[in-house]
Amino acid sequence: MTGTVSYWLADAEDGRSPRAPLDGDRSADVVVVGGGFTGLWTAWELLRREPSLDVVVLEAETVGFGASGRNGGWCSPGLGVSVAELARRTSPETARWTVEVLRATVDEVGRLTAEAGLDIGFRKGGILRVARGPHEVPSMHATLDDLAALGLAGGCDVLSPSALAERVHVAGALGALWDPHGAVLHPGRLVRGLARLVEDAGGTVHEGTTVERVEPGAHPAVVTPQGRVRASTVVLATEAWLSQLPGWTREVLPVYSLVVLTEPVPDELADRIGWKGDECLSSHRATVDYLSRTPDGRILFGGRGAPYHFGSAIDPAYDTHEETHAMLRRMLVDWFPDLGDIRFDAAWGGALGMPRDFMPSMWHDPATGIAAAYGYTGQGVTTARLSGRVLTDLILDGETPLADLPMVGHRPRRWEPEPLRWLGARLVQRGLQAVDDRAERTGEPPTGRTLAERLIRH
Ligand SMILES: Cc1cc2nc3c(=O)[nH]c(=O)nc-3n(C[C@H](O)[C@H](O)[C@H](O)COP(=O)(O)OP(=O)(O)OC[C@H]3O[C@@H](n4cnc5c(N)ncnc54)[C@H](O)[C@@H]3O)c2cc1C
């Protein structure tokens, strides 16, 4: 799979990419910058609601080139902020409602794509957060308690080691937190399918068209090497790449998440590890790990850990970090020792957007003509659909019934200038790794009191 961005995109060729770039100046009702989930859900929703609108999507590379074509396939109700922290920052009622909206959005992704005839491999298999040693057991119980305190624990449960073993055999597992509200999907088919839906609804998608500058104002416009597009509204949907746009460089921190992918697991091995369902798996590590199964029976193992690059740099060279990829391959075998000889067919990575307070933003400013949604902290598959709905409400109606969600109208505090940003990011990355290493070595849960843990409390 060398030379392609990810297995997902290689497995989702539909003959439409590469599309023609923008060809000269033009005007539109709405111009969307970025052909990922956020931009395409927004474009499609606008067209579903107002079929006469002239909507143009400009994508620098090809549709799905960003995180949308590279992720772990988790369609979960998670946010960058935990439910307990959300309740502290807002109120228990707002936290409960936010989670309920996100849970409903998971189902909405499955329903809307099915109704539109897209096969995105949507399977609502739930989520198992596995306690991979005594140090992770308290976190498993605490998370269930936090959900219960908000009246959100219905259907969720702590599974005993034997109950977990009926679903999957994970080495050293001492149980798992079961959450039925998540699904797994094929992100490549979703992102490419959404682009087709936009076109079929009358929108235009240009690939190979990089927006170099955004001009806010009464008549906003975007400037590309191929021409200028004037529109009533400009939608910024570039997630990690927002940090590369002049004027927006400190809104999100581009953080790399990396992935390895096995061959289709042979039946005999699949029987031994027992993972036959469609659950998404993770542990309770501070440094984040995530596993899912592809429709053709491969296992995807992802994690953060690749270093932050000075000046918020994003470069295709950073999609591969051999040290991190080797670590992920070892971690998968540590989860499933039976896979010691499994072949790995692919490895890739991508940048996700981390806002200063880990809370996504969805807003529209009629005075500047700019609308934007970003800052999903690696949890954007579900939330980007919600962004599409909220931005459409705000652009077409000037208001949304979802206005009280904490991400609507939210503008995060900006990240520090360099070199502080680099020092802080590297300190947190190293600190969290040390927290996990210590917990695994001693069997003691993290204290939550290290500098790194306090800096990223969310
Ligand atoms: C490895 C990895 C694993 C992940 N796993 C999960 C997961 O399992 N579940 C989950 O919920 N989330 C996950 N995420 C996060 C999730 O994929 C993102 O939050 C989501 O895809 C963001 O969608 P988006 O459309 O906002 O941004 P993107 O998909 O990043 O799209 C932005 C697009 O804008 C384009 N662009 C950038 N600059 C310009 C410009 N100047 N002009 C024109 N176009 C431009 C880019 O090429 C890109 O295609 C993961 C992310 C990564 C990287």
Ligand as a Chemical Component Dictionary entry (heavy atoms), coordinates in Angstrom:
data_LIG
# 
_chem_comp.id                   LIG 
_chem_comp.type                 NON-POLYMER 
_chem_comp.pdbx_formal_charge   0 
_chem_comp.three_letter_code    LIG 
# 
loop_
_chem_comp_atom.comp_id 
_chem_comp_atom.atom_id 
_chem_comp_atom.alt_atom_id 
_chem_comp_atom.type_symbol 
_chem_comp_atom.charge 
_chem_comp_atom.model_Cartn_x 
_chem_comp_atom.model_Cartn_y 
_chem_comp_atom.model_Cartn_z 
_chem_comp_atom.pdbx_ordinal 
LIG C1  C1  C 0 -4.739  8.544  12.666 1  
LIG C2  C2  C 0 -6.020  9.161  13.145 2  
LIG C3  C3  C 0 -6.970  8.350  13.784 3  
LIG C4  C4  C 0 -8.184  8.888  14.213 4  
LIG N1  N1  N 0 -9.139  8.051  14.713 5  
LIG C5  C5  C 0 -10.375 8.546  15.002 6  
LIG C6  C6  C 0 -11.423 7.665  15.358 7  
LIG O1  O1  O 0 -11.271 6.441  15.371 8  
LIG N2  N2  N 0 -12.624 8.209  15.677 9  
LIG C7  C7  C 0 -12.843 9.566  15.643 10 
LIG O2  O2  O 0 -13.944 10.021 15.963 11 
LIG N3  N3  N 0 -11.886 10.409 15.217 12 
LIG C8  C8  C 0 -10.665 9.934  14.882 13 
LIG N4  N4  N 0 -9.699  10.761 14.416 14 
LIG C9  C9  C 0 -10.058 12.182 14.187 15 
LIG C10 C10 C 0 -10.990 12.352 13.003 16 
LIG O3  O3  O 0 -10.516 11.616 11.905 17 
LIG C11 C11 C 0 -11.080 13.837 12.688 18 
LIG O4  O4  O 0 -11.521 14.528 13.831 19 
LIG C12 C12 C 0 -12.041 14.146 11.538 20 
LIG O5  O5  O 0 -11.809 13.321 10.443 21 
LIG C13 C13 C 0 -11.896 15.609 11.159 22 
LIG O6  O6  O 0 -12.587 15.847 9.973  23 
LIG P1  P1  P 0 -12.427 17.242 9.254  24 
LIG O7  O7  O 0 -13.196 17.182 8.010  25 
LIG O8  O8  O 0 -12.766 18.323 10.215 26 
LIG O9  O9  O 0 -10.868 17.392 8.975  27 
LIG P2  P2  P 0 -9.958  16.595 7.931  28 
LIG O10 O10 O 0 -10.484 15.266 7.616  29 
LIG O11 O11 O 0 -8.556  16.683 8.437  30 
LIG O12 O12 O 0 -10.112 17.427 6.600  31 
LIG C14 C14 C 0 -9.502  18.666 6.379  32 
LIG C15 C15 C 0 -9.274  18.761 4.896  33 
LIG O13 O13 O 0 -8.904  20.097 4.576  34 
LIG C16 C16 C 0 -7.955  20.035 3.522  35 
LIG N5  N5  N 0 -7.231  21.292 3.580  36 
LIG C17 C17 C 0 -6.335  21.692 4.493  37 
LIG N6  N6  N 0 -5.895  22.926 4.238  38 
LIG C18 C18 C 0 -6.528  23.331 3.124  39 
LIG C19 C19 C 0 -6.487  24.532 2.367  40 
LIG N7  N7  N 0 -5.710  25.555 2.738  41 
LIG N8  N8  N 0 -7.254  24.614 1.257  42 
LIG C20 C20 C 0 -8.061  23.584 0.888  43 
LIG N9  N9  N 0 -8.129  22.424 1.603  44 
LIG C21 C21 C 0 -7.383  22.297 2.694  45 
LIG C22 C22 C 0 -7.103  18.834 3.879  46 
LIG O14 O14 O 0 -6.392  18.340 2.759  47 
LIG C23 C23 C 0 -8.147  17.865 4.411  48 
LIG O15 O15 O 0 -8.632  17.007 3.413  49 
LIG C24 C24 C 0 -8.449  10.277 14.018 50 
LIG C25 C25 C 0 -7.508  11.087 13.401 51 
LIG C26 C26 C 0 -6.298  10.546 12.966 52 
LIG C27 C27 C 0 -5.297  11.420 12.298 53 
# 
loop_
_chem_comp_bond.comp_id 
_chem_comp_bond.atom_id_1 
_chem_comp_bond.atom_id_2 
_chem_comp_bond.value_order 
_chem_comp_bond.pdbx_ordinal 
LIG C1  C2  SING 1  
LIG C2  C3  SING 2  
LIG C2  C26 DOUB 3  
LIG C3  C4  DOUB 4  
LIG C4  N1  SING 5  
LIG C4  C24 SING 6  
LIG N1  C5  DOUB 7  
LIG C5  C6  SING 8  
LIG C5  C8  SING 9  
LIG C6  O1  DOUB 10 
LIG C6  N2  SING 11 
LIG N2  C7  SING 12 
LIG C7  O2  DOUB 13 
LIG C7  N3  SING 14 
LIG N3  C8  DOUB 15 
LIG C8  N4  SING 16 
LIG N4  C9  SING 17 
LIG N4  C24 SING 18 
LIG C9  C10 SING 19 
LIG C10 O3  SING 20 
LIG C10 C11 SING 21 
LIG C11 O4  SING 22 
LIG C11 C12 SING 23 
LIG C12 O5  SING 24 
LIG C12 C13 SING 25 
LIG C13 O6  SING 26 
LIG O6  P1  SING 27 
LIG P1  O7  DOUB 28 
LIG P1  O8  SING 29 
LIG P1  O9  SING 30 
LIG O9  P2  SING 31 
LIG P2  O10 DOUB 32 
LIG P2  O11 SING 33 
LIG P2  O12 SING 34 
LIG O12 C14 SING 35 
LIG C14 C15 SING 36 
LIG C15 O13 SING 37 
LIG C15 C23 SING 38 
LIG O13 C16 SING 39 
LIG C16 N5  SING 40 
LIG C16 C22 SING 41 
LIG N5  C17 SING 42 
LIG N5  C21 SING 43 
LIG C17 N6  DOUB 44 
LIG N6  C18 SING 45 
LIG C18 C19 SING 46 
LIG C18 C21 DOUB 47 
LIG C19 N7  SING 48 
LIG C19 N8  DOUB 49 
LIG N8  C20 SING 50 
LIG C20 N9  DOUB 51 
LIG N9  C21 SING 52 
LIG C22 O14 SING 53 
LIG C22 C23 SING 54 
LIG C23 O15 SING 55 
LIG C24 C25 DOUB 56 
LIG C25 C26 SING 57 
LIG C26 C27 SING 58 
# 
